[in-house]
Amino acid sequence: MANRILKLRELNRAILSRQMLLESAKITVPAAIERLVGLQAQLASAPYVGLWTRLDKFTREDLAKLIEDRTIIKATLMRGTLHLFTADDYLRFRTTMRPLLEAGASAITKQFGAEFNLEKLLAAARKFIAEKPRTFAEISEMVTALMPSVEVGPLRYSVRTHIPLVQVPISTGWSYSSKPEFTLAETWIGRKISVKDNLPELVKRYLAVFGPASVTDAQTWLGMKLKDTFEKLRPELQVYRDEGRRELFDLPDMKLPAEDVPAPIRFLPEFDNLLLSHSNRTRVVADEYRSKVYLPALRVAATILVDGFVRGAWKVEKTKTAAVLVITPF
């Protein structure tokens, strides 16, 4: 039987439903973060806004206390960027993401033409960080003293990607300092990282929250080649096509809402994964608005969804005595 063709609005409503943006979800914060497979967290405030716009009656303390008790951690994984994860998910998927992270470090090393003893670097850095949490300024100073003839960039990036690290939170504001300290992940969490490659599970988790999606969509989200993984999983997956005839994969038990289901106005934070996790982003962002959403220096605007699609941007302008929400409709 020919694959069912999904219209643009059907794809839009599917992802809004799975992202908890059609209706505010009445689930716990850890359950929400695991459902989303992490929250983009380059900006410390972004996960707070991302949860506030998705969860019923969410408050700052709901997330802050979980960060303080180490249920939720901040670390580098998908696409080599910072995310908030549950400690359980981080331990489950860190080994799966290891090839991506180490390949990124190798690329930086090659770009700079740097040559150094990686094992010596990592042993020294691990010992240094184990003594107490360290900022990357401190780590940079240490690795420069260790290998003064090598460019610091590849050394620092190799430490960041080869050694599982988490950011150490603070108890105020958005839980993380503008000058963060890092510590060893297993020490902070108090458990060992799984040695198992859980890539098939990770792909299924992606489809559950971002599907139906193509192989290139999933590769955009994860930053890894996934064609072989999808082919192995094909017998377990539902296959659709979009209006451009691209093959889209989904979990077989996932429902697709009607395209005319009402979608409330939603505020998304900067870098929200809804806007970053597909190669074809028209299911949420019209091509005519791309330049207003995806900004120079790899920034992604804080946006507003109207009828399920990005129709504006927002920001907060602060003075000593006030904070003003500024909304810019497209």
C-alpha positions in Angstrom: 0.0 0.0 0.0 1.3 3.5 -0.9 2.5 5.5 2.1 0.0 8.0 3.4 0.9 11.6 2.4 0.9 14.0 5.4 0.0 17.6 4.7 2.0 20.5 6.3 -0.7 21.3 8.9 -0.9 17.6 9.9 2.9 17.6 10.6 2.5 20.9 12.5 -0.2 19.6 14.7 1.6 16.3 15.3 4.7 18.0 16.6 2.8 20.5 18.7 0.9 17.7 20.3 4.1 15.7 21.1 5.9 18.8 22.3 3.1 19.6 24.8 2.2 22.8 22.9 -1.4 22.0 22.0 -2.3 21.5 25.7 -0.3 22.2 28.8 0.8 18.9 30.2 0.1 17.8 33.8 3.3 15.7 34.2 6.4 16.1 36.4 9.4 18.1 35.3 11.7 15.1 35.0 9.0 13.3 32.9 8.7 16.4 30.6 12.5 16.7 30.2 12.8 13.0 29.3 9.9 13.2 26.9 11.6 16.1 25.2 14.9 14.2 25.2 16.6 17.2 26.9 16.2 20.9 26.8 18.6 23.2 24.9 20.5 25.2 27.5 23.1 27.5 26.1 21.1 30.2 27.8 20.5 29.4 31.5 17.0 30.9 31.4 15.8 29.0 28.3 14.9 25.7 29.9 12.7 27.5 32.4 10.8 29.3 29.7 10.6 26.1 27.7 9.0 24.2 30.6 6.7 27.2 31.5 5.2 27.2 28.1 4.6 23.4 28.1 3.6 22.5 31.6 0.6 23.3 33.7 1.3 25.6 36.7 5.1 25.4 36.3 7.2 27.6 38.6 11.0 28.3 38.9 11.3 26.2 42.0 9.9 23.2 40.2 13.1 23.0 38.1 15.6 24.7 40.4 15.2 22.2 43.3 15.7 19.2 40.9 18.9 20.8 39.6 20.1 21.3 43.2 19.4 17.7 44.2 21.1 16.4 41.0 18.0 14.8 39.5 18.5 17.2 36.5 22.0 18.0 35.1 23.5 20.3 32.5 26.0 18.8 30.1 27.1 18.6 26.4 25.4 16.0 24.2 23.2 16.5 21.1 25.0 18.4 18.3 27.8 19.0 20.8 25.7 21.7 22.6 24.6 22.2 26.2 21.3 20.6 27.3 19.5 19.9 30.5 18.8 16.2 31.0 17.7 13.9 33.7 20.7 12.3 35.3 19.2 8.9 34.2 19.1 9.9 30.5 22.6 11.4 30.6 24.0 8.1 32.0 21.9 6.2 29.5 23.0 8.1 26.3 26.5 9.5 27.0 28.3 6.5 25.5 25.9 6.6 22.5 27.0 10.2 21.8 30.7 9.6 22.4 31.6 9.1 18.7 30.0 12.5 17.8 31.7 14.3 20.6 35.1 12.8 20.0 34.8 13.4 16.2 34.1 17.1 16.9 37.3 17.3 18.9 39.3 15.5 16.2 38.0 18.0 13.6 39.0 21.0 15.7 42.5 19.4 16.3 42.9 18.8 12.6 41.7 22.3 11.7 44.5 23.8 13.9 47.1 21.3 12.8 47.7 20.5 16.5 49.7 17.5 17.6 49.7 16.3 21.2 49.5 13.3 23.5 45.7 13.0 24.0 46.0 10.4 26.8 48.4 12.5 28.7 46.1 15.6 28.3 43.0 13.7 29.5 44.7 12.1 32.5 46.0 15.5 33.7 42.7 17.2 33.1 40.7 14.5 34.8 42.9 14.7 37.9 42.7 18.5 37.9 38.9 18.6 37.7 38.6 15.8 40.2 40.3 18.0 42.9 37.4 20.5 42.8 35.0 22.1 40.2 36.9 24.1 37.6 36.0 26.9 35.2 37.1 26.5 31.6 39.4 29.5 32.2 41.2 27.4 34.9 41.2 24.4 32.7 42.7 26.4 29.8 45.4 27.7 32.1 46.2 24.2 33.3 46.4 22.6 29.8 48.5 25.5 28.5 51.0 25.0 31.2 51.0 21.3 30.5 51.5 21.7 26.7 52.7 25.2 26.1 53.6 24.6 22.5 50.1 23.6 21.5 47.2 25.9 20.6 44.8 26.0 23.6 41.6 25.6 21.6 42.0 21.9 20.6 43.3 21.1 24.1 40.3 22.7 25.8 37.8 21.2 23.3 39.3 17.7 23.7 38.8 17.9 27.5 35.2 19.1 27.1 34.3 16.3 24.7 36.3 13.3 25.8 35.7 13.7 29.6 32.0 13.5 30.7 31.5 16.7 32.6 28.5 18.5 34.1 28.1 22.1 35.0 27.9 22.8 38.8 24.7 24.8 39.6 24.2 27.8 41.9 21.2 28.4 44.1 20.0 31.7 42.7 18.6 33.1 39.4 18.4 30.5 36.6 20.5 28.0 38.5 23.7 28.4 36.5 26.4 31.0 36.6 27.6 33.1 33.7 31.1 31.8 34.6 30.2 28.2 35.2 32.3 25.5 36.9 32.5 21.9 35.7 33.0 18.7 37.5 33.2 15.0 36.6 29.7 13.7 35.7 30.0 10.3 37.4 31.2 12.0 40.6 28.4 14.5 40.6 25.7 12.0 39.8 27.1 9.3 42.0 26.6 6.5 39.4 28.4 5.1 36.4 27.7 5.9 32.8 26.2 3.0 30.8 28.7 1.4 28.5 25.9 0.3 26.1 25.3 1.9 22.8 21.6 2.9 23.0 21.3 4.6 19.6 18.2 2.7 18.5 16.4 3.7 21.7 17.5 7.3 21.2 16.2 7.4 17.6 12.8 6.0 18.8 12.8 8.7 21.5 13.4 11.3 18.9 10.5 10.1 16.7 8.2 10.1 19.8 8.6 13.8 20.3 9.7 15.1 16.8 8.1 12.7 14.4 7.0 11.9 11.8 10.4 12.8 10.6 13.0 11.9 7.9 16.4 10.4 8.4 18.0 13.8 7.6 15.7 15.4 10.2 16.9 13.1 12.9 20.5 13.6 11.8 20.0 17.4 12.1 18.8 16.9 15.7 21.4 14.5 16.8 24.4 15.5 14.7 25.2 11.9 13.7 24.7 9.7 10.6 21.6 7.6 11.1 20.7 6.0 7.8 21.9 2.5 8.8 20.1 2.8 12.1 16.8 3.7 10.4 17.1 0.8 8.0 17.6 -1.6 10.8 14.5 -0.1 12.6 12.4 0.1 9.5 10.4 -3.1 10.2 9.4 -1.6 13.5 8.4 1.9 12.2 5.4 3.5 10.4 6.3 5.1 7.1 4.6 8.2 5.7 5.5 10.8 3.0 5.3 14.5 3.1 3.9 16.6 0.3 7.3 16.7 -1.3 7.3 12.9 -1.3 10.1 12.7 1.4 10.0 9.5 3.4 8.9 10.1 7.0 9.3 7.6 9.8 7.2 7.4 13.0 6.5 5.0 15.8 3.5 2.8 14.9 1.4 3.7 18.0 1.6 7.5 17.7 -1.6 9.3 16.9 -1.8 12.2 14.5 -4.1 15.0 15.5 -6.5 16.5 12.9 -5.0 19.4 11.0 -7.7 21.8 12.2 -7.2 21.2 16.0 -6.9 24.7 17.6 -3.4 25.7 18.6 -3.0 28.3 21.4 -0.5 31.1 21.3 2.8 29.9 22.8 6.1 31.7 23.7 9.3 29.7 22.9 12.7 30.5 24.4 15.8 31.2 22.4 17.3 28.0 20.9 14.2 25.9 21.5 14.7 22.4 20.0 11.3 22.7 18.3 13.0 25.0 15.8 16.3 23.1 15.6 15.5 19.5 15.2 14.5 19.1 11.5 16.3 19.7 8.3 13.0 20.9 6.8 11.6 23.3 9.3 8.6 24.5 7.4 6.3 22.5 9.7 6.8 25.3 12.2 8.8 28.2 10.5 7.8 29.5 7.0 10.7 30.1 4.7 9.9 33.8 4.5 10.6 34.1 8.3 13.8 32.1 8.5 16.1 35.1 8.6 14.1 36.5 11.5 14.4 33.3 13.5 17.8 32.0 12.7 20.1 34.9 13.4 23.8 35.7 12.9 26.4 34.0 15.2 24.2 30.9 15.3 21.6 32.6 17.5 18.0 31.4 17.4 15.4 34.0 18.4 12.8 33.7 21.1 9.6 33.2 19.1 5.8 33.2 19.3 3.6 30.5 17.9 0.3 31.7 16.5 -2.0 29.0 15.1 0.9 26.6 15.6 3.4 28.5 13.4 6.1 31.1 14.2 4.6 34.5 13.7 6.7 36.8 15.8 9.6 37.2 18.2 9.9 38.4 21.8 12.5 39.7 24.2 12.7 41.3 27.6 14.3 44.7 27.9 15.5 45.5 31.4 16.4 48.6 33.3 17.2 49.1 37.0 13.6 49.6 37.9 11.6 47.6 35.2 11.4 44.8 32.8 9.5 45.2 29.6 8.2 42.4 27.4 8.7 43.5 23.7 6.7 41.6 21.1 7.6 41.9 17.4 4.9 40.4 15.1 6.2 39.2 11.7 
